Amino acid sequence: MQEKEYREVFQTEAVARLYHDKIYGKSTADESIWKVEQKQLEDVISRLVSRRLRYLDFACGTGRVIGFVGEHFESVQGVDISKSMLEYAKTKAPKAELICGDITADESIVGGDYDLITAFRFFLNAQDSLRYAVMKALADKLAPDGVLVFNIHNSSPSLLWFQNRITDLFLGRKKSSMSRDQVAKLVEQAGLRVLETKSTGVIPKWICMILRPKLWRSLDSFLSRKCILGKMGSHVIYVCGRQGANPDREKIQVMDGR
Ligand SMILES: C[S@@+](CC[C@H](N)C(=O)[O-])C[C@H]1O[C@@H](n2cnc3c(N)ncnc32)[C@H](O)[C@@H]1O
């Protein structure tokens, strides 16, 4: 994907509506995954984010994540390059300061010293140069003990990734995917380290539409606790801190859980 393209993909009202109403509409597969991720986020915030003053949601889009996480913080900012996406975010996160712009062009559009930064559904589909520029910019904006939490929603290897590879062959396209090693490298290049990962989606997400979401979540949760399968979730959340920051964090084992 070309650099200009990803910055422009979500600019129109039609795409923003599709993302808000269809992808994260009621009873969709992505909504089911999001329910699991909400629990994972709550757990991360309660254990690893000691100060709850300043929070930034990068690429906040329609406000899905900032609306949920923002409740835990005093000062809440969201930044996104698309005005159309931000229109939806206003309703989900009324107390947040929402900024329209690109921090890779001008870092000063947001503050700094953040205790938590989130960046969901961004890095996977951004092209390499944009991935790195954003990771570096976000790393620079973290407080010394701050935490960056982001996700990769087509992690390899996973059953969903494998299924996408097969479909790609027939459709002549290439869906993005990222392995855990690729992500760790990206994070380290920006001066951060992965403290913890959490995953879901060992069973491909579309199966929840057949099994019913509740049953899918229980089965997926059970399988995720099995050691080999636990590393094969399609949706992985990465929790990162600055390299060498907070000696207590060094004791945290890099682990995978739900
Ligand atoms: C798939 S959406 C994710 C929205 C939200 N984080 C979520 O998980 O629901 C990706 C978002 O990245 C935004 N985006 C793309 N390039 C950007 C950039 N350079 N700076 C800020 N936002 C950007 C798009 O406008 C879009 O809203």
The ligand as an ORCA input file, in Angstrom:
! r2SCAN-3c Opt
* xyz 0 1
  C      -8.970      1.367     10.987
  S      -9.147      2.988     11.610
  C      -8.955      2.678     13.344
  C      -9.743      3.608     14.210
  C      -9.701      3.309     15.705
  N      -8.350      3.387     16.216
  C     -10.300      1.955     16.014
  O      -9.539      1.033     16.341
  O     -11.503      1.795     15.908
  C      -7.603      3.724     11.183
  C      -7.565      5.208     11.455
  O      -6.247      5.695     11.223
  C      -6.375      7.041     10.783
  N      -5.104      7.480     10.206
  C      -4.498      7.056      9.076
  N      -3.316      7.688      8.922
  C      -3.197      8.538      9.962
  C      -2.192      9.476     10.369
  N      -1.075      9.654      9.664
  N      -2.398     10.180     11.506
  C      -3.535     10.010     12.242
  N      -4.502      9.150     11.901
  C      -4.332      8.409     10.786
  C      -7.535      6.955      9.806
  O      -8.092      8.206      9.517
  C      -8.489      6.022     10.565
  O      -9.405      6.735     11.345
*
